Amino acid sequence: MLTTMLSEGFLNDLLVSTLRMATPLLLAALGEMYSERAGLINIGLEGLMGFGALFGFLGAYVTGSPWVGFVIGGLSGVLLNVVFAYATVTRNGDQIVNGMALNILSLGAASYIFRMFFGIKSTPTTIASFQPIAIPFLSKIPILGPAIFTQSAPLYFALLLVPMSFFFLYRTTLGLKLRSVGEHPRAADTLGISVPGMRYLALCLAGLLAGFGGAYLSLAYLNMFVENMVAGRGFIALAAVIFGKWTPVGVMLSALLFGFADAL
């Protein structure tokens, strides 16, 4: 049994499954990291991902392009999180209550909209999905090559977001302002930084990435939309942010750990 577990085929399948499981978690968790860095906790990630999965599927179904669907899925997350931002930042509503309401309403709305367009079928409607892209030379590396360097474009995009997020948060003025709003909002306001404006920005980024995470589920992980397909990943992404200490690299490692546990 040990020989089977250490075989090249098993390790390759395990790595592939780990990365595929970790990608939606990583996208949603990076988005939530921006939100929490700005001083807001949004437990509505589950609903944002559900909306992203639905509208990503609808976008790809109508246009025939998974890329268009992926973008539409992200934008649907932005739109939904703007509603959360208005209720939380502008109207000073309770973050937890608003997040729970976001989950309940968006997941219910996603199921209703899907049934309105497609009804209830015994055979699910499928779409054109993202296909694996083999990176020249690197994809030929034993075990690691087929697992890491023969993946879909959204997975590469998610991994690329980690250094980009690090650079944005720690090497740009805008990133410094966003972090200052979360750590010392009154001091930031005294310095002329718009606290509501920065929090709106953080929530828009969070909605975009959570929407991307949901769209990944219906456009790359599967090639269809299934009701409740997010299956708790939004809450796991919340845990990944905390476990990763609110840093891009830590969030990535946490997402990989949870993805590995899911793949076993």
Secondary structure, 3 states (H helix, E strand, C coil): CHHHHCCHHHHHHHHHHHHHHHHHHHHHHHHHHHHHHCCCCCCCHHHHHHHHHHHHHHHHHHHCCHHHHHHHHHHHHHHHHHHHHHHHHHCCCCHHHHHHHHHHHHHHHHHHHHHHHHCCCCCCCECCCCCCEECCCHHHCCCHHHHHCEECHHHHHHHHHHHHHHHHHHHCHHHHHHHHHHHCHHHHHHCCCCHHHHHHHHHHHHHHHHHHHHHHHHHHHCCECCCCCCCCHHHHHHHHHHHCCCCHHHHHHHHHHHHHHHHC
